[in-house]
């Protein structure tokens, strides 16, 4: 579909129902499908593998990422696990030292037990990736911006490194969403999303997704997708399709509010450090300008001279922001990574990359900005 983003968000992969003319894709709440004869199934056999509601969503997700093939999963971790199933014992993965805690956990606590070796490096410095590549390297996995310190990795440069080495390159695009950047256009082989976050956008569904361009890679991923069964149901697929229709509108508001919040906090007397790629003194600002269309609604801060108890008191003092896991919903959320999303990472490892006890991650929602700023002021007072 050659349309622009907003049009794709509303229409891609979706057609009026041929039976009723329904404009919105129906919820096909069925587990199995009639076959006129064995093998004559019109593309649908059993809903673990394919379902019309989910297929409409997958085609829409692929279009948003300028990809050819999409796969939806029951969670972002199910999508991540499916990529790792492409690997074999003895294979090695190069990934970021500043990862979402769930990714770190599945890498180190699950797949290391199957003989997969993971190298954790600063992916904002491509030379660190190059140094780790060897004959056993099979996958480079990055987040950009990273969770929670918002480091930027240059997708095009790393894509070139991966191509030259003949290894797969996967990008977790959750923090940016397809509205802000499209890694496949810059050399990635696989894009992963926690669809739970910005794509769903309303904190009412848990889902993951993969998008690729290569048919052979898609077929291999689809095999595990179908064989292992980590696929979402039609109700969740319907909710995400509905959420996507406002993705472009929501992302504009997230970015606008994120900018206002970052500018307000940058000079706040209680803040020792702020992470937001739209600030000119952010280490990855130039990379963000090059590969992102705006700078997003995620902001992280380090409280000045604050103990763990001081930090707990602040995060528990908000009235509009909600202390909760997750991000990317219309409502503003406050998160304490050290004890919440990144609690599975050993203290020494997380502190080494900046995930200290007095760091707070903010997912800036789409509420009125004046109310958000007042809430920040009273919580930090």
C-alpha positions, 0 to 999 in steps of 0.5 A: 500500500503506497499511502502515507502513515495515517492512511495506512494506520486506518486502512491497511490490511482491512476490508469491508466484511464481504458478508455484511459490509461491516467497515471494521474488521469483525471479531472472528471468534472461531477455532476452526473453519469449514473445508469443502474437501481436505486441503480446501480451506480458503487459507484458514484451518485452525486459529492457532495458526491463522485467524481473519481478525489477526491476519488483518492486524498482521497485514496492517502492522507490516504496512506500518513498518514498510514490511511485507510480512507481519506476525502477531504474538500473545506478548512481546516476550513470545515474539522475542522468544520466536526470534531466538528459536532461529538459533542453535547451541553454540550460536552467539548473540550481540545485544545491548548492555541497557536492555529491557529487563524481560529481554535480559531475563529470557536471554540469560535465564532461559536461552543461555541454558540451551548453549546460546552465548550473549555478549552485552555491549554499548550499542550506541558505539558500533565499534563495540559490536564489530569487536564481538563478531566472530564465526559463531555470531548469528544475531545482533539484537538492539533496542533504540532508544533503549529502556530506560536510559534512552541510548540511541543506536545507529540502525543504518551503521549496525545494519551495514555491520550485520550485512557484511558479517552475514548475521541477522539484525533485529531491532526492538522498536517498541519505544519509538513505534513505527510512527517515529522510525522504520528499522527495515528501511535502514537495514534491519532484518526483523523488527520486534514490537511489544504491541502492548505499548504505543501500538495498542496504546490503551493499556487494555491488551498484551501483545507482541509482533514481528515484521520482516521482508524476507519470505524465507525468514518469514516462513521459518518464523511462521513455523515456530509461531504456528508450531509453538502456539504463542499467538493472540486471540481475535478479541485482542487483535480487534482491540489493537486494530482499533488502537492503531487507527489513532496511533498517528494522533496519539504519537503526536501528542506523546511527542509534544507532551514529552518535549514539554515535560523534558524541558521542564525537568531539565532545569528542575532543582531536584533533578541530577540527570535527564534522558530524552533524545530531543535535548541537544546535549543528549549523547544520541541527539544527532542519531535521533535526528537522523533516524527518528521523525520526532523524539517520543514520549519517554523521559527518564530522570535521576533524582539529585542526592536521593536515597531509595526511600526518597525515590519511593516517596516521590514515585508514590506521590503522583496524582495524575501520573500512575505508578505502574509497569508498562508504557505507551498508553494514553495515560501517563505512567511512572516506573521505578526500573530498579525494582520494577521493569529491570528488577531481574537484572543484577544490581551491579550490571544495571548500575553500570549502565545507569539504572540506579536506585534513584532513576525514574522512568516516565511514560508521558501520556496525552493528558493536558500538559498543564495538569502533568506539569503541576503533578510533577511539581507537587510530587518533586516538591 
